[in-house]
Amino acid sequence: MWVTFTDVKGHNITFASVMDIIVVPSYQRRGIGLRMMKHIKETARESGATLLRSDTGLQNVASQKLHEKAKFKPCRIHYEKVLE
């Protein structure tokens, strides 16, 4: 797992961003990802973060389910366009 912290100056907000969370395929579907998310939440809170963010791909249904189980809520939509 990889988490970064960002202070938003003038707003008294620090957010932690989950950049990567990876479980080796042979260990997936055992609750490890959810335990990692809980650890990230606890560590972020202890480190002074007031908000936890994480992104996943539209096609990554397993990651979406993990985020739902970890009680994340969708908050924005990103768009991409391939430039030819």
HTML snippet that shows the backbone in 3Dmol.js (N, CA, C, O; Angstrom):
<script src="https://3Dmol.org/build/3Dmol-min.js"></script>
<div id="view" style="width:600px;height:400px;position:relative"></div>
<script>
const pdb = `
ATOM      1  N   MET A   1       0.834  -1.175   0.000  1.00  0.00           N
ATOM      2  CA  MET A   1       0.000   0.000   0.000  1.00  0.00           C
ATOM      3  C   MET A   1       0.877   1.236   0.000  1.00  0.00           C
ATOM      4  O   MET A   1       1.997   1.231   0.510  1.00  0.00           O
ATOM      5  N   TRP A   2       0.338   2.293  -0.585  1.00  0.00           N
ATOM      6  CA  TRP A   2       1.064   3.547  -0.697  1.00  0.00           C
ATOM      7  C   TRP A   2       0.068   4.664  -0.443  1.00  0.00           C
ATOM      8  O   TRP A   2      -0.946   4.766  -1.134  1.00  0.00           O
ATOM      9  N   VAL A   3       0.352   5.506   0.551  1.00  0.00           N
ATOM     10  CA  VAL A   3      -0.541   6.596   0.923  1.00  0.00           C
ATOM     11  C   VAL A   3       0.265   7.886   0.983  1.00  0.00           C
ATOM     12  O   VAL A   3       1.368   7.907   1.529  1.00  0.00           O
ATOM     13  N   THR A   4      -0.285   8.971   0.419  1.00  0.00           N
ATOM     14  CA  THR A   4       0.357  10.283   0.499  1.00  0.00           C
ATOM     15  C   THR A   4      -0.522  11.207   1.337  1.00  0.00           C
ATOM     16  O   THR A   4      -1.726  10.987   1.469  1.00  0.00           O
ATOM     17  N   PHE A   5       0.096  12.241   1.900  1.00  0.00           N
ATOM     18  CA  PHE A   5      -0.618  13.225   2.716  1.00  0.00           C
ATOM     19  C   PHE A   5      -0.442  14.602   2.101  1.00  0.00           C
ATOM     20  O   PHE A   5       0.642  14.957   1.639  1.00  0.00           O
ATOM     21  N   THR A   6      -1.539  15.382   2.101  1.00  0.00           N
ATOM     22  CA  THR A   6      -1.512  16.732   1.548  1.00  0.00           C
ATOM     23  C   THR A   6      -2.233  17.674   2.507  1.00  0.00           C
ATOM     24  O   THR A   6      -3.369  17.416   2.905  1.00  0.00           O
ATOM     25  N   ASP A   7      -1.563  18.773   2.877  1.00  0.00           N
ATOM     26  CA  ASP A   7      -2.184  19.819   3.683  1.00  0.00           C
ATOM     27  C   ASP A   7      -2.788  20.853   2.746  1.00  0.00           C
ATOM     28  O   ASP A   7      -2.127  21.307   1.812  1.00  0.00           O
ATOM     29  N   VAL A   8      -4.035  21.225   2.988  1.00  0.00           N
ATOM     30  CA  VAL A   8      -4.696  22.268   2.209  1.00  0.00           C
ATOM     31  C   VAL A   8      -4.557  23.556   3.022  1.00  0.00           C
ATOM     32  O   VAL A   8      -5.281  23.772   3.994  1.00  0.00           O
ATOM     33  N   LYS A   9      -3.633  24.390   2.617  1.00  0.00           N
ATOM     34  CA  LYS A   9      -3.316  25.615   3.353  1.00  0.00           C
ATOM     35  C   LYS A   9      -4.528  26.525   3.450  1.00  0.00           C
ATOM     36  O   LYS A   9      -5.275  26.686   2.485  1.00  0.00           O
ATOM     37  N   GLY A  10      -4.716  27.110   4.608  1.00  0.00           N
ATOM     38  CA  GLY A  10      -5.789  28.060   4.824  1.00  0.00           C
ATOM     39  C   GLY A  10      -7.154  27.441   5.083  1.00  0.00           C
ATOM     40  O   GLY A  10      -8.122  28.163   5.322  1.00  0.00           O
ATOM     41  N   HIS A  11      -7.247  26.112   5.039  1.00  0.00           N
ATOM     42  CA  HIS A  11      -8.543  25.460   5.239  1.00  0.00           C
ATOM     43  C   HIS A  11      -8.531  24.441   6.374  1.00  0.00           C
ATOM     44  O   HIS A  11      -9.547  23.803   6.651  1.00  0.00           O
ATOM     45  N   ASN A  12      -7.392  24.290   7.026  1.00  0.00           N
ATOM     46  CA  ASN A  12      -7.269  23.354   8.145  1.00  0.00           C
ATOM     47  C   ASN A  12      -7.713  21.947   7.760  1.00  0.00           C
ATOM     48  O   ASN A  12      -8.400  21.268   8.524  1.00  0.00           O
ATOM     49  N   ILE A  13      -7.308  21.517   6.557  1.00  0.00           N
ATOM     50  CA  ILE A  13      -7.641  20.181   6.061  1.00  0.00           C
ATOM     51  C   ILE A  13      -6.353  19.464   5.673  1.00  0.00           C
ATOM     52  O   ILE A  13      -5.497  20.031   4.994  1.00  0.00           O
ATOM     53  N   THR A  14      -6.227  18.242   6.099  1.00  0.00           N
ATOM     54  CA  THR A  14      -5.158  17.368   5.636  1.00  0.00           C
ATOM     55  C   THR A  14      -5.830  16.120   5.098  1.00  0.00           C
ATOM     56  O   THR A  14      -6.592  15.459   5.804  1.00  0.00           O
ATOM     57  N   PHE A  15      -5.542  15.799   3.839  1.00  0.00           N
ATOM     58  CA  PHE A  15      -6.125  14.561   3.333  1.00  0.00           C
ATOM     59  C   PHE A  15      -5.042  13.549   3.014  1.00  0.00           C
ATOM     60  O   PHE A  15      -3.947  13.879   2.560  1.00  0.00           O
ATOM     61  N   ALA A  16      -5.398  12.312   3.271  1.00  0.00           N
ATOM     62  CA  ALA A  16      -4.550  11.176   2.934  1.00  0.00           C
ATOM     63  C   ALA A  16      -5.133  10.557   1.669  1.00  0.00           C
ATOM     64  O   ALA A  16      -6.341  10.339   1.577  1.00  0.00           O
ATOM     65  N   SER A  17      -4.279  10.278   0.707  1.00  0.00           N
ATOM     66  CA  SER A  17      -4.716   9.677  -0.556  1.00  0.00           C
ATOM     67  C   SER A  17      -4.115   8.289  -0.698  1.00  0.00           C
ATOM     68  O   SER A  17      -2.897   8.116  -0.652  1.00  0.00           O
ATOM     69  N   VAL A  18      -4.983   7.304  -0.872  1.00  0.00           N
ATOM     70  CA  VAL A  18      -4.522   5.936  -1.128  1.00  0.00           C
ATOM     71  C   VAL A  18      -4.126   5.888  -2.598  1.00  0.00           C
ATOM     72  O   VAL A  18      -4.982   5.946  -3.481  1.00  0.00           O
ATOM     73  N   MET A  19      -2.837   5.783  -2.855  1.00  0.00           N
ATOM     74  CA  MET A  19      -2.334   5.773  -4.224  1.00  0.00           C
ATOM     75  C   MET A  19      -2.355   4.360  -4.803  1.00  0.00           C
ATOM     76  O   MET A  19      -2.685   4.170  -5.973  1.00  0.00           O
ATOM     77  N   ASP A  20      -2.008   3.385  -3.993  1.00  0.00           N
ATOM     78  CA  ASP A  20      -1.997   1.979  -4.401  1.00  0.00           C
ATOM     79  C   ASP A  20      -2.326   1.111  -3.210  1.00  0.00           C
ATOM     80  O   ASP A  20      -1.905   1.385  -2.086  1.00  0.00           O
ATOM     81  N   ILE A  21      -3.072   0.075  -3.465  1.00  0.00           N
ATOM     82  CA  ILE A  21      -3.306  -0.983  -2.486  1.00  0.00           C
ATOM     83  C   ILE A  21      -3.378  -2.273  -3.297  1.00  0.00           C
ATOM     84  O   ILE A  21      -4.277  -2.468  -4.115  1.00  0.00           O
ATOM     85  N   ILE A  22      -2.414  -3.136  -3.050  1.00  0.00           N
ATOM     86  CA  ILE A  22      -2.289  -4.341  -3.869  1.00  0.00           C
ATOM     87  C   ILE A  22      -2.194  -5.566  -2.964  1.00  0.00           C
ATOM     88  O   ILE A  22      -1.425  -5.583  -2.003  1.00  0.00           O
ATOM     89  N   VAL A  23      -2.972  -6.569  -3.278  1.00  0.00           N
ATOM     90  CA  VAL A  23      -2.897  -7.859  -2.596  1.00  0.00           C
ATOM     91  C   VAL A  23      -2.522  -8.888  -3.654  1.00  0.00           C
ATOM     92  O   VAL A  23      -3.151  -8.956  -4.710  1.00  0.00           O
ATOM     93  N   VAL A  24      -1.511  -9.675  -3.377  1.00  0.00           N
ATOM     94  CA  VAL A  24      -1.063 -10.712  -4.303  1.00  0.00           C
ATOM     95  C   VAL A  24      -2.262 -11.604  -4.654  1.00  0.00           C
ATOM     96  O   VAL A  24      -3.012 -12.007  -3.765  1.00  0.00           O
ATOM     97  N   PRO A  25      -2.446 -11.914  -5.944  1.00  0.00           N
ATOM     98  CA  PRO A  25      -3.629 -12.682  -6.362  1.00  0.00           C
ATOM     99  C   PRO A  25      -3.919 -13.937  -5.542  1.00  0.00           C
ATOM    100  O   PRO A  25      -5.081 -14.231  -5.264  1.00  0.00           O
ATOM    101  N   SER A  26      -2.899 -14.669  -5.158  1.00  0.00           N
ATOM    102  CA  SER A  26      -3.149 -15.906  -4.406  1.00  0.00           C
ATOM    103  C   SER A  26      -3.672 -15.640  -2.988  1.00  0.00           C
ATOM    104  O   SER A  26      -4.116 -16.570  -2.314  1.00  0.00           O
ATOM    105  N   TYR A  27      -3.626 -14.384  -2.529  1.00  0.00           N
ATOM    106  CA  TYR A  27      -4.130 -14.019  -1.200  1.00  0.00           C
ATOM    107  C   TYR A  27      -5.397 -13.161  -1.263  1.00  0.00           C
ATOM    108  O   TYR A  27      -5.904 -12.739  -0.223  1.00  0.00           O
ATOM    109  N   GLN A  28      -5.908 -12.903  -2.453  1.00  0.00           N
ATOM    110  CA  GLN A  28      -7.106 -12.085  -2.593  1.00  0.00           C
ATOM    111  C   GLN A  28      -8.340 -12.848  -2.120  1.00  0.00           C
ATOM    112  O   GLN A  28      -8.351 -14.076  -2.046  1.00  0.00           O
ATOM    113  N   ARG A  29      -9.383 -12.073  -1.802  1.00  0.00           N
ATOM    114  CA  ARG A  29     -10.681 -12.589  -1.359  1.00  0.00           C
ATOM    115  C   ARG A  29     -10.592 -13.270   0.012  1.00  0.00           C
ATOM    116  O   ARG A  29     -11.332 -14.209   0.306  1.00  0.00           O
ATOM    117  N   ARG A  30      -9.661 -12.768   0.846  1.00  0.00           N
ATOM    118  CA  ARG A  30      -9.514 -13.283   2.210  1.00  0.00           C
ATOM    119  C   ARG A  30      -9.687 -12.174   3.257  1.00  0.00           C
ATOM    120  O   ARG A  30      -9.439 -12.395   4.443  1.00  0.00           O
ATOM    121  N   GLY A  31     -10.109 -10.989   2.818  1.00  0.00           N
ATOM    122  CA  GLY A  31     -10.288  -9.875   3.746  1.00  0.00           C
ATOM    123  C   GLY A  31      -9.044  -9.047   3.998  1.00  0.00           C
ATOM    124  O   GLY A  31      -9.067  -8.113   4.801  1.00  0.00           O
ATOM    125  N   ILE A  32      -7.958  -9.382   3.318  1.00  0.00           N
ATOM    126  CA  ILE A  32      -6.701  -8.672   3.530  1.00  0.00           C
ATOM    127  C   ILE A  32      -6.809  -7.221   3.072  1.00  0.00           C
ATOM    128  O   ILE A  32      -6.343  -6.317   3.766  1.00  0.00           O
ATOM    129  N   GLY A  33      -7.413  -6.990   1.921  1.00  0.00           N
ATOM    130  CA  GLY A  33      -7.570  -5.627   1.412  1.00  0.00           C
ATOM    131  C   GLY A  33      -8.372  -4.764   2.368  1.00  0.00           C
ATOM    132  O   GLY A  33      -8.029  -3.603   2.594  1.00  0.00           O
ATOM    133  N   LEU A  34      -9.435  -5.319   2.930  1.00  0.00           N
ATOM    134  CA  LEU A  34     -10.258  -4.575   3.879  1.00  0.00           C
ATOM    135  C   LEU A  34      -9.473  -4.268   5.154  1.00  0.00           C
ATOM    136  O   LEU A  34      -9.584  -3.171   5.701  1.00  0.00           O
ATOM    137  N   ARG A  35      -8.695  -5.214   5.621  1.00  0.00           N
ATOM    138  CA  ARG A  35      -7.853  -4.962   6.800  1.00  0.00           C
ATOM    139  C   ARG A  35      -6.804  -3.897   6.495  1.00  0.00           C
ATOM    140  O   ARG A  35      -6.483  -3.077   7.355  1.00  0.00           O
ATOM    141  N   MET A  36      -6.269  -3.908   5.273  1.00  0.00           N
ATOM    142  CA  MET A  36      -5.306  -2.873   4.885  1.00  0.00           C
ATOM    143  C   MET A  36      -5.977  -1.498   4.876  1.00  0.00           C
ATOM    144  O   MET A  36      -5.390  -0.519   5.338  1.00  0.00           O
ATOM    145  N   MET A  37      -7.201  -1.421   4.354  1.00  0.00           N
ATOM    146  CA  MET A  37      -7.930  -0.148   4.329  1.00  0.00           C
ATOM    147  C   MET A  37      -8.188   0.350   5.753  1.00  0.00           C
ATOM    148  O   MET A  37      -8.058   1.545   6.018  1.00  0.00           O
ATOM    149  N   LYS A  38      -8.550  -0.543   6.664  1.00  0.00           N
ATOM    150  CA  LYS A  38      -8.773  -0.150   8.052  1.00  0.00           C
ATOM    151  C   LYS A  38      -7.477   0.372   8.674  1.00  0.00           C
ATOM    152  O   LYS A  38      -7.492   1.359   9.410  1.00  0.00           O
ATOM    153  N   HIS A  39      -6.371  -0.285   8.380  1.00  0.00           N
ATOM    154  CA  HIS A  39      -5.069   0.158   8.890  1.00  0.00           C
ATOM    155  C   HIS A  39      -4.725   1.544   8.338  1.00  0.00           C
ATOM    156  O   HIS A  39      -4.250   2.414   9.069  1.00  0.00           O
ATOM    157  N   ILE A  40      -4.969   1.735   7.047  1.00  0.00           N
ATOM    158  CA  ILE A  40      -4.708   3.038   6.431  1.00  0.00           C
ATOM    159  C   ILE A  40      -5.551   4.107   7.121  1.00  0.00           C
ATOM    160  O   ILE A  40      -5.034   5.174   7.453  1.00  0.00           O
ATOM    161  N   LYS A  41      -6.834   3.842   7.344  1.00  0.00           N
ATOM    162  CA  LYS A  41      -7.725   4.806   7.995  1.00  0.00           C
ATOM    163  C   LYS A  41      -7.212   5.168   9.380  1.00  0.00           C
ATOM    164  O   LYS A  41      -7.142   6.348   9.722  1.00  0.00           O
ATOM    165  N   GLU A  42      -6.853   4.174  10.181  1.00  0.00           N
ATOM    166  CA  GLU A  42      -6.366   4.419  11.537  1.00  0.00           C
ATOM    167  C   GLU A  42      -5.057   5.202  11.522  1.00  0.00           C
ATOM    168  O   GLU A  42      -4.887   6.145  12.296  1.00  0.00           O
ATOM    169  N   THR A  43      -4.144   4.819  10.654  1.00  0.00           N
ATOM    170  CA  THR A  43      -2.851   5.499  10.570  1.00  0.00           C
ATOM    171  C   THR A  43      -3.021   6.933  10.081  1.00  0.00           C
ATOM    172  O   THR A  43      -2.369   7.844  10.591  1.00  0.00           O
ATOM    173  N   ALA A  44      -3.893   7.139   9.096  1.00  0.00           N
ATOM    174  CA  ALA A  44      -4.138   8.488   8.574  1.00  0.00           C
ATOM    175  C   ALA A  44      -4.713   9.378   9.672  1.00  0.00           C
ATOM    176  O   ALA A  44      -4.280  10.517   9.844  1.00  0.00           O
ATOM    177  N   ARG A  45      -5.682   8.860  10.408  1.00  0.00           N
ATOM    178  CA  ARG A  45      -6.284   9.632  11.501  1.00  0.00           C
ATOM    179  C   ARG A  45      -5.229   9.989  12.552  1.00  0.00           C
ATOM    180  O   ARG A  45      -5.154  11.134  12.997  1.00  0.00           O
ATOM    181  N   GLU A  46      -4.419   9.007  12.945  1.00  0.00           N
ATOM    182  CA  GLU A  46      -3.370   9.242  13.943  1.00  0.00           C
ATOM    183  C   GLU A  46      -2.334  10.249  13.449  1.00  0.00           C
ATOM    184  O   GLU A  46      -1.701  10.937  14.251  1.00  0.00           O
ATOM    185  N   SER A  47      -2.163  10.335  12.138  1.00  0.00           N
ATOM    186  CA  SER A  47      -1.187  11.255  11.548  1.00  0.00           C
ATOM    187  C   SER A  47      -1.772  12.646  11.295  1.00  0.00           C
ATOM    188  O   SER A  47      -1.085  13.523  10.769  1.00  0.00           O
ATOM    189  N   GLY A  48      -3.040  12.850  11.667  1.00  0.00           N
ATOM    190  CA  GLY A  48      -3.643  14.166  11.555  1.00  0.00           C
ATOM    191  C   GLY A  48      -4.507  14.394  10.330  1.00  0.00           C
ATOM    192  O   GLY A  48      -4.993  15.507  10.127  1.00  0.00           O
ATOM    193  N   ALA A  49      -4.714  13.380   9.509  1.00  0.00           N
ATOM    194  CA  ALA A  49      -5.565  13.548   8.326  1.00  0.00           C
ATOM    195  C   ALA A  49      -7.025  13.705   8.756  1.00  0.00           C
ATOM    196  O   ALA A  49      -7.474  13.088   9.722  1.00  0.00           O
ATOM    197  N   THR A  50      -7.749  14.539   8.019  1.00  0.00           N
ATOM    198  CA  THR A  50      -9.166  14.756   8.288  1.00  0.00           C
ATOM    199  C   THR A  50     -10.043  14.170   7.185  1.00  0.00           C
ATOM    200  O   THR A  50     -11.267  14.132   7.310  1.00  0.00           O
ATOM    201  N   LEU A  51      -9.415  13.718   6.112  1.00  0.00           N
ATOM    202  CA  LEU A  51     -10.142  13.173   4.967  1.00  0.00           C
ATOM    203  C   LEU A  51      -9.292  12.089   4.327  1.00  0.00           C
ATOM    204  O   LEU A  51      -8.076  12.240   4.207  1.00  0.00           O
ATOM    205  N   LEU A  52      -9.917  11.006   3.918  1.00  0.00           N
ATOM    206  CA  LEU A  52      -9.227   9.912   3.243  1.00  0.00           C
ATOM    207  C   LEU A  52      -9.798   9.772   1.845  1.00  0.00           C
ATOM    208  O   LEU A  52     -11.008   9.630   1.672  1.00  0.00           O
ATOM    209  N   ARG A  53      -8.930   9.812   0.852  1.00  0.00           N
ATOM    210  CA  ARG A  53      -9.344   9.707  -0.548  1.00  0.00           C
ATOM    211  C   ARG A  53      -8.727   8.470  -1.193  1.00  0.00           C
ATOM    212  O   ARG A  53      -7.670   7.986  -0.788  1.00  0.00           O
ATOM    213  N   SER A  54      -9.431   7.978  -2.213  1.00  0.00           N
ATOM    214  CA  SER A  54      -8.920   6.850  -2.982  1.00  0.00           C
ATOM    215  C   SER A  54      -9.646   6.814  -4.317  1.00  0.00           C
ATOM    216  O   SER A  54     -10.839   7.109  -4.384  1.00  0.00           O
ATOM    217  N   ASP A  55      -8.950   6.462  -5.359  1.00  0.00           N
ATOM    218  CA  ASP A  55      -9.532   6.340  -6.691  1.00  0.00           C
ATOM    219  C   ASP A  55      -9.410   4.906  -7.167  1.00  0.00           C
ATOM    220  O   ASP A  55      -8.548   4.151  -6.719  1.00  0.00           O
ATOM    221  N   THR A  56     -10.293   4.550  -8.083  1.00  0.00           N
ATOM    222  CA  THR A  56     -10.198   3.253  -8.744  1.00  0.00           C
ATOM    223  C   THR A  56     -10.746   3.385 -10.155  1.00  0.00           C
ATOM    224  O   THR A  56     -11.449   4.346 -10.469  1.00  0.00           O
ATOM    225  N   GLY A  57     -10.430   2.438 -10.985  1.00  0.00           N
ATOM    226  CA  GLY A  57     -10.895   2.471 -12.359  1.00  0.00           C
ATOM    227  C   GLY A  57     -12.344   2.048 -12.488  1.00  0.00           C
ATOM    228  O   GLY A  57     -12.860   1.291 -11.666  1.00  0.00           O
ATOM    229  N   LEU A  58     -12.989   2.541 -13.520  1.00  0.00           N
ATOM    230  CA  LEU A  58     -14.382   2.219 -13.787  1.00  0.00           C
ATOM    231  C   LEU A  58     -14.588   0.718 -13.988  1.00  0.00           C
ATOM    232  O   LEU A  58     -15.631   0.176 -13.622  1.00  0.00           O
ATOM    233  N   GLN A  59     -13.601   0.056 -14.566  1.00  0.00           N
ATOM    234  CA  GLN A  59     -13.700  -1.379 -14.845  1.00  0.00           C
ATOM    235  C   GLN A  59     -13.257  -2.253 -13.668  1.00  0.00           C
ATOM    236  O   GLN A  59     -13.433  -3.471 -13.707  1.00  0.00           O
ATOM    237  N   ASN A  60     -12.687  -1.648 -12.627  1.00  0.00           N
ATOM    238  CA  ASN A  60     -12.143  -2.421 -11.508  1.00  0.00           C
ATOM    239  C   ASN A  60     -13.238  -2.671 -10.456  1.00  0.00           C
ATOM    240  O   ASN A  60     -13.275  -2.022  -9.411  1.00  0.00           O
ATOM    241  N   VAL A  61     -14.106  -3.607 -10.756  1.00  0.00           N
ATOM    242  CA  VAL A  61     -15.253  -3.906  -9.904  1.00  0.00           C
ATOM    243  C   VAL A  61     -14.806  -4.421  -8.536  1.00  0.00           C
ATOM    244  O   VAL A  61     -15.422  -4.080  -7.526  1.00  0.00           O
ATOM    245  N   ALA A  62     -13.768  -5.219  -8.481  1.00  0.00           N
ATOM    246  CA  ALA A  62     -13.279  -5.740  -7.198  1.00  0.00           C
ATOM    247  C   ALA A  62     -12.843  -4.594  -6.289  1.00  0.00           C
ATOM    248  O   ALA A  62     -13.142  -4.598  -5.095  1.00  0.00           O
ATOM    249  N   SER A  63     -12.142  -3.619  -6.849  1.00  0.00           N
ATOM    250  CA  SER A  63     -11.710  -2.463  -6.064  1.00  0.00           C
ATOM    251  C   SER A  63     -12.905  -1.632  -5.621  1.00  0.00           C
ATOM    252  O   SER A  63     -12.928  -1.131  -4.496  1.00  0.00           O
ATOM    253  N   GLN A  64     -13.888  -1.481  -6.482  1.00  0.00           N
ATOM    254  CA  GLN A  64     -15.092  -0.728  -6.112  1.00  0.00           C
ATOM    255  C   GLN A  64     -15.791  -1.391  -4.933  1.00  0.00           C
ATOM    256  O   GLN A  64     -16.240  -0.707  -4.013  1.00  0.00           O
ATOM    257  N   LYS A  65     -15.884  -2.702  -4.953  1.00  0.00           N
ATOM    258  CA  LYS A  65     -16.515  -3.448  -3.860  1.00  0.00           C
ATOM    259  C   LYS A  65     -15.729  -3.276  -2.559  1.00  0.00           C
ATOM    260  O   LYS A  65     -16.313  -3.116  -1.488  1.00  0.00           O
ATOM    261  N   LEU A  66     -14.389  -3.311  -2.668  1.00  0.00           N
ATOM    262  CA  LEU A  66     -13.542  -3.097  -1.496  1.00  0.00           C
ATOM    263  C   LEU A  66     -13.810  -1.717  -0.904  1.00  0.00           C
ATOM    264  O   LEU A  66     -13.959  -1.577   0.310  1.00  0.00           O
ATOM    265  N   HIS A  67     -13.871  -0.697  -1.762  1.00  0.00           N
ATOM    266  CA  HIS A  67     -14.122   0.656  -1.276  1.00  0.00           C
ATOM    267  C   HIS A  67     -15.499   0.764  -0.608  1.00  0.00           C
ATOM    268  O   HIS A  67     -15.640   1.435   0.414  1.00  0.00           O
ATOM    269  N   GLU A  68     -16.489   0.120  -1.170  1.00  0.00           N
ATOM    270  CA  GLU A  68     -17.821   0.128  -0.563  1.00  0.00           C
ATOM    271  C   GLU A  68     -17.797  -0.539   0.810  1.00  0.00           C
ATOM    272  O   GLU A  68     -18.381  -0.023   1.763  1.00  0.00           O
ATOM    273  N   LYS A  69     -17.120  -1.690   0.913  1.00  0.00           N
ATOM    274  CA  LYS A  69     -17.011  -2.380   2.202  1.00  0.00           C
ATOM    275  C   LYS A  69     -16.279  -1.523   3.228  1.00  0.00           C
ATOM    276  O   LYS A  69     -16.582  -1.589   4.419  1.00  0.00           O
ATOM    277  N   ALA A  70     -15.311  -0.714   2.770  1.00  0.00           N
ATOM    278  CA  ALA A  70     -14.548   0.163   3.655  1.00  0.00           C
ATOM    279  C   ALA A  70     -15.289   1.476   3.913  1.00  0.00           C
ATOM    280  O   ALA A  70     -14.751   2.382   4.550  1.00  0.00           O
ATOM    281  N   LYS A  71     -16.532   1.575   3.415  1.00  0.00           N
ATOM    282  CA  LYS A  71     -17.421   2.720   3.638  1.00  0.00           C
ATOM    283  C   LYS A  71     -16.972   4.012   2.956  1.00  0.00           C
ATOM    284  O   LYS A  71     -17.256   5.107   3.441  1.00  0.00           O
ATOM    285  N   PHE A  72     -16.270   3.877   1.830  1.00  0.00           N
ATOM    286  CA  PHE A  72     -15.977   5.038   0.992  1.00  0.00           C
ATOM    287  C   PHE A  72     -17.241   5.379   0.213  1.00  0.00           C
ATOM    288  O   PHE A  72     -18.041   4.497  -0.098  1.00  0.00           O
ATOM    289  N   LYS A  73     -17.417   6.647  -0.100  1.00  0.00           N
ATOM    290  CA  LYS A  73     -18.554   7.110  -0.889  1.00  0.00           C
ATOM    291  C   LYS A  73     -18.029   7.771  -2.161  1.00  0.00           C
ATOM    292  O   LYS A  73     -17.042   8.504  -2.105  1.00  0.00           O
ATOM    293  N   PRO A  74     -18.671   7.527  -3.315  1.00  0.00           N
ATOM    294  CA  PRO A  74     -18.254   8.205  -4.548  1.00  0.00           C
ATOM    295  C   PRO A  74     -18.429   9.712  -4.377  1.00  0.00           C
ATOM    296  O   PRO A  74     -19.410  10.167  -3.789  1.00  0.00           O
ATOM    297  N   CYS A  75     -17.467  10.488  -4.898  1.00  0.00           N
ATOM    298  CA  CYS A  75     -17.561  11.936  -4.719  1.00  0.00           C
ATOM    299  C   CYS A  75     -17.321  12.730  -6.001  1.00  0.00           C
ATOM    300  O   CYS A  75     -17.589  13.932  -6.021  1.00  0.00           O
ATOM    301  N   ARG A  76     -16.835  12.118  -7.050  1.00  0.00           N
ATOM    302  CA  ARG A  76     -16.606  12.855  -8.292  1.00  0.00           C
ATOM    303  C   ARG A  76     -16.485  11.880  -9.451  1.00  0.00           C
ATOM    304  O   ARG A  76     -16.327  10.675  -9.258  1.00  0.00           O
ATOM    305  N   ILE A  77     -16.561  12.421 -10.650  1.00  0.00           N
ATOM    306  CA  ILE A  77     -16.401  11.630 -11.867  1.00  0.00           C
ATOM    307  C   ILE A  77     -15.257  12.242 -12.659  1.00  0.00           C
ATOM    308  O   ILE A  77     -15.206  13.460 -12.831  1.00  0.00           O
ATOM    309  N   HIS A  78     -14.351  11.425 -13.137  1.00  0.00           N
ATOM    310  CA  HIS A  78     -13.250  11.875 -13.991  1.00  0.00           C
ATOM    311  C   HIS A  78     -13.519  11.369 -15.409  1.00  0.00           C
ATOM    312  O   HIS A  78     -14.066  10.281 -15.593  1.00  0.00           O
ATOM    313  N   TYR A  79     -13.140  12.149 -16.388  1.00  0.00           N
ATOM    314  CA  TYR A  79     -13.289  11.759 -17.789  1.00  0.00           C
ATOM    315  C   TYR A  79     -11.922  11.714 -18.442  1.00  0.00           C
ATOM    316  O   TYR A  79     -11.023  12.469 -18.072  1.00  0.00           O
ATOM    317  N   GLU A  80     -11.770  10.844 -19.394  1.00  0.00           N
ATOM    318  CA  GLU A  80     -10.533  10.750 -20.187  1.00  0.00           C
ATOM    319  C   GLU A  80     -10.896  10.672 -21.665  1.00  0.00           C
ATOM    320  O   GLU A  80     -11.975  10.219 -22.046  1.00  0.00           O
ATOM    321  N   LYS A  81      -9.965  11.124 -22.466  1.00  0.00           N
ATOM    322  CA  LYS A  81     -10.120  11.002 -23.926  1.00  0.00           C
ATOM    323  C   LYS A  81      -8.763  10.661 -24.502  1.00  0.00           C
ATOM    324  O   LYS A  81      -7.774  11.338 -24.220  1.00  0.00           O
ATOM    325  N   VAL A  82      -8.712   9.619 -25.303  1.00  0.00           N
ATOM    326  CA  VAL A  82      -7.488   9.244 -25.990  1.00  0.00           C
ATOM    327  C   VAL A  82      -7.254  10.228 -27.119  1.00  0.00           C
ATOM    328  O   VAL A  82      -8.132  10.441 -27.955  1.00  0.00           O
ATOM    329  N   LEU A  83      -6.084  10.824 -27.146  1.00  0.00           N
ATOM    330  CA  LEU A  83      -5.745  11.781 -28.203  1.00  0.00           C
ATOM    331  C   LEU A  83      -5.003  11.053 -29.307  1.00  0.00           C
ATOM    332  O   LEU A  83      -3.978  10.415 -29.070  1.00  0.00           O
ATOM    333  N   GLU A  84      -5.522  11.155 -30.488  1.00  0.00           N
ATOM    334  CA  GLU A  84      -4.921  10.453 -31.624  1.00  0.00           C
ATOM    335  C   GLU A  84      -4.169  11.419 -32.497  1.00  0.00           C
ATOM    336  O   GLU A  84      -3.591  11.018 -33.507  1.00  0.00           O
TER     337      GLU A  84
END
`;
const viewer = $3Dmol.createViewer("view");
viewer.addModel(pdb, "pdb");
viewer.setStyle({}, {cartoon: {color: "spectrum"}});
viewer.zoomTo();
viewer.render();
</script>
